[in-house]
């Protein structure tokens, strides 16, 4: 949870200072979208293959090395003097951050029983919301009193502190967090097994759509509130806290909901279906956010959208863990990587719509498309009931 919070604290600096970076580097919003895209491309490509590394070497080793890389990259962003150097720092940031979710999912899978994983995944996922919640305050204050560059230096240093804490904290769990090295042939067989499962393809639809929704909220909301809704730098950043608070609430409530329904005798799979439908309904709020005039109400609607996206992702991650428990890192890396590549491709187009003052189109799509992801997973769950219990490859 703390690692995820530190990552989002570091990642949000770009979104929160976007208007100043766009001004200093003379970028269009489409150009800014390309910088977001290059981060997602590096993140996605490494995430696809990073899962193999996590499964083979274990999160006990991979986690601190990767975290050290993204912390240093974030810090060095504060010294970038050209668009090329800024882009290079975002590439390096993506390389390091790509390991966070495969490592975190590997840890909850290794240390906890199935009935506790939804809540555990919700807790560690809430780190993203925590980082996003504190980032507007920290980044706004540092930027106003010092500069946007100082904000990058400070947040990068926070990640370095986490690395030291992690190495000390897990010294008693090293055996449980060790990897299981495997040959290239076995790696290929594991991948083939994973992608041959129907649920993988159902989750891939969700990985592309729902991750895209979450990434838009993280990358574009502060800029949208300031440039499209007319809020000042400080007010727009502070109001984004409410949007990210919705994510934090969604992360925790969905895990509690599944546990509560299960405690009342409802089958866990059915409880997950209920949660997915509820989260999809919440994301419909984005349609209204794109169409109405009242800008403070827009913040509330975006917070509801954020709540739905976060809750949906928690269920998505627990279903991901069920495909093949031995290779959670591989499954997470493949799905997350492809989702990031897809969002990277779309980011410049999101910026272009913003340049044309048509961000409402993006928000309408954010409201509609999650229903497709929900249907895909519900169909996948139905197929699983017929296929029976999954077996280890």
N, C-alpha and C positions, 0 to 999 in steps of 0.2 A: 504494500500500500504506500509506504513512504517513498519507494523507488518510483512508483507511478506518479506520485504527487510531485516529486522533484523533476521528472521528465516533463510533465505538463506545465510546471512553473517555468521551466526553461523554454519549452516549445511555444508558450503563449506570448513570450516577449515580442516575437515577430508580429503576431496578430494585433497586439495592443499598441505597438508603435508603428503600425503599417503606414498610417498617413504621413508620419515624419520620415520614414524610410523612403516612401514613394517621392516625397518632396526633395530629400537630400540627393537621391540617386536619379531624379528626373524620370520616374517610371510611370507608365500607364497602369491601370488596374489589371489589364491583361498581362503586362510585363511582370507585375507582382504575382499574378497567377502562375507564371512560368517558374518563378522562384519557389513557390509552393510545390509546383509539379516536380521539380528536380529533387526536392527533399523526398517526396512520395516515391519517385522512381528508385532512388537509392535504398530507401526504407523497404520498399516492396520487393526488390530483387534480392536483397540480403535476407529478408524475412522468409522468402521461399526456401532458401538453402540453409538459413540459420537454424531452422528446426532440426535439421539433421545433426548440426553441431551440438545443440542443446541436449538432444537425446543421447548422443555419443559421449559427450564430455561431462554432462551434468550441469545444472544451474549454479552449483556451489562455486565453480570456477568461471563459467561463462559470464554470469551476472556482473561481477565486479569489473572484469576486463572491459566488457561492453559499456558499462556505466562510466568508467574512466574516460573512454573515448568520446562519448557524447557530452560529458561535462566539459572536457577540454575544448571540444568543437564549439559549444555554446559560448564559452568564455572568449575564444578567439574571434567570434563574430563581432564582438565589440570593437575590434581593431581593424575590421575590414574597411579598406578605403575605396574599393571599386566593386562594381556589380559582379565581376568575375570572382573576386575573393569572397564576397558575400555568398555567392552560389556555391563555391568550394566548401565553405563552412557548413552550409545546409546539407550538402552531399555527405560530409563526414558525420554530421549529426544524425542523419538517417541511418548510416551504417551502424552506429552504436545503439540507437534507440530501437532498432528492429528486433533486438533480442529480448526486450522487456516482457512482452506478452507470452512468447513461447516459454520463457523461464518461469514466469509467474504461474502459468497454467500447469507446468510440469511440477511445480512445488505443491500446489493445492491438490493435484492428482496423487502425488506421492505420499502426502502426510495426512489426508483426510478421507473419510468414507464418503460414498456417493451422495447420501442424503444431506451432508453438510457442505458439499461443494458449491451449490447455488449461492448460499449466503456468503461463503468464503470468497467466491469469485466477485460477488457484489461488493464485499468489503475492500478487496484489493483494487477493484475497478473504481471504487469511490475515490481512490487516490488521484485519479485523473480530474475528478470534480474538485477535490480539495486543492490541487495545484492550480486549477483554473480559477477557483474562488479567491485564493490569496494573491494570485498573480496581478489582477487589476489594481489592487491597493499598493503592493510593493513596486510594481513597474511604473505606475502613475507617479508615485511620490519620487522615486529615483529619477525618472525622466524629467519631471518638473524642476527638481532642485539640482540635478547634475546634467544628465543627457541620456538619450536612448542607448548609447553605447555602454554607459555604466550599468544599465539594467542587465545587459547581456553578461557582463563580467561578474556581477553579483550572483545571478541565478546559476551560472556555470560553476561557480565556487561551491554552491549548495550541494550539487551532485557529487563533488569530490569528497565532501564530508560524509555523504551517505556510503560511499565505497568503504571507508574506514570502519564505519559502524557495522556494515554487513559482514565484513571479514571477521570481526570480533563476535558478532551475534550467532553465526551459524557454525561456530567451531564444534558444537556438540551434535550437529546434525549432518556431518560430512558424509557418513555412510549412506544415509537415506537420500542425499542429494547428489550422489555419484551417478555418472552416466553408465551406459552399457554399450561399449564400442562394437560396431558391426561392420561387415565387409560391404564393398560397393554392390556386390550381388544381392546381399540381404537388404541393403538400402533400396535398391531398385524394386525388389519383391514387396517391401513394405509400402512403397509409394504406389505400386500397381494395385495392391490390395485396398489401400485407402481410396484411390480414385475410382475403383470399381464399385464402391458402395453408393447406393442411391442417395443416402443422406448427405454424403459429401457434396453432391451437386445441388441439393436443396440448400445446404448451408452456404455454398458458393454464391448463390443468388443473394442471400442475406448479407454475405461478406461485402459484396459490391455495393448493395443499396444502403444498408443500415450503417456500415462503416462510413460510406460517403456522406450520409446525413450527419453523423457525429463529427466528421472531419470539417464539414462546412461550418457547423456551429462553432467549432474551435478556431478555425482559421479566418472566418469572414465576419462573424457577428459584430465584433467591436468596430470594424471599419464600416459595416452596413449601418450601424446605429449612428455613427458620426457623419457619414457622407450622404446616406440615403434618407435618414430620419432627422438630421439636423442637430444632433446633440454635440456638445463641445467635447474636446479631447478627454477631460477629466470625467465629465458626466457620462459620456458614452462608455468609457472603460468601467466605471463603477456600476453602471446598470447591467453590464455583461455579467456581473456577479450573480444576478438573479437568474440569468439563463443557465449558468453553470451550476447554480444551486439545484435547479431542476434535475440535472444529471445526477448529482449526489443523492437526491431523494429517490430517484428511479432505481439507482444501483442497489439501494438497501431495501426498498419496499418490495421489489419483485422477489428477492430471496425470502423475505419474511412471508410474502403471500404464498409462495410455493410450499414452504414449511407448514404454514397454517392450514392450507387445504389438505396437505398430506396427513396432518395430525387429526383431521376430521374424517379420515377414511377414504379420501379421494386419491386415486392412483396418481403417482408422481407425474407420469406422462400427461395425464389429463390436466393436472394442475399447471404444467408448463404450457399446454395449449391455451388455457384460459389467460395466462399471463401474456402470451404473445399477442392474442387478440386485443387485450386491454391496451398494450403498448402501441399497437398499430393505430388504434382509435385516438390515442393521445397525440400521435404525430400528425393527424389530420388538422391539428391546430395551425400548422404552418401555412395552410391554404388561406386562412383568415388573416394571418400575419402579413401575407403578401398583398392583400386586397384592401384592408381597412386603412383609414387615415390616422386614427388615434395612436400616436407613437408610444405612449406608455402602456397601452393595452397590447401593442405589438410585443413588448418585452415579456409580458405575462404569457402570451401565446407561444413565443419562442421558448420560454422556460418549460411549458407543457410539452412541446416538441422534444426538447432535450431530455425530459423525464422519460418519455416513451422510448427514445432511441437508446438511452442507457439501460433501461430495463430489458429491452429486446436483446441487446448485446450480452447481457448476463445469461439469459436462457440459451442464446446461440453458443456461448462458450461452454456451458454444461453439456449441450448436445454434441459439441465438438469433442469433448473428452470421452464421450461414450463410443465414438466410432472405433477407436483402437487405443485402449489405455496405455499400452506399451509405447506407442509412438505419438503421444500428444504433441510433442514439439514439432514433429513433421507435419501433422494435420494442421496445427495452428499456423505454422509458417506458410504452408501452401495457400490456405484460405486467406489469411491476412495479407500475404504478399500480393496475391492477385487483386484483392480488394484495393490495396494501396496503388497498384499500377493503374487500375481503372480510374481511381479518383485523380491520380496525377495527370492522366490524359484529359480529364474534364476540367481541371483547375483553370487553364487559360480561358476556356469558354465561359466559366463562371465570371472571371474578370471582365471578359468582353461584354457580357450582359450588364455588368455593373457600369462599365464605361458608357453603355447605351441607355443607362437609367432604366433597365428592365430586370432588376433583381427579383421582382415579383414572380417572374417565370420560374426562377430557381426555387423559390419558396413554395410555389404551387406543386412542382414536381416532388419536392421533399415531402409534401403531405400525401401525395397519391401513391408513389412508388413503394413505400413500405408495405402496403397491402399485398403487393405481388410477392414480396419476400415472405410475408406471413403465410400466404397460400402455399408457397413452395415448401416451407418447412412442415406445415400441417400435412401435406401430401407425403412428404418424406417420412414423417412419424407413422402415418398409416401404413406405408410400405414396410417399415420396420416391424410393425406388429405381425405382418404376414411372414416376414423373413425369419423371425425368431431371434434368439439371442446371438449377439456377435461373438465370434471366436477369434482368439489370438492367431496371428499369422506366424 
